[in-house]
Amino acid sequence: MLCVAEQCFVNGECLETPHHSAALALSEQFTFEGSVLGEALEDPSFLAKLTVFINSGYWFFMD
């Protein structure tokens, strides 16, 4: 994930989300806790995108 100004890109595709701070947190960390994503975790569309990213192997759960 790459963030440039107010736009974030995942594998070359622009990530459209109103939760810029959550997207920025994803771009800055390899591992993170859910708390860094804040209110984005309550948005079904953000959760759907995050699920796709996890299923694609971009992020994963630690043992």
Secondary structure, DSSP 8 states (H G I E B T S, - for coil): -EEETTEEEETTEEE--S-HHHHHHHHH-SS--GGGGGGGGG-HHHHHHHHHHHHTTSS----
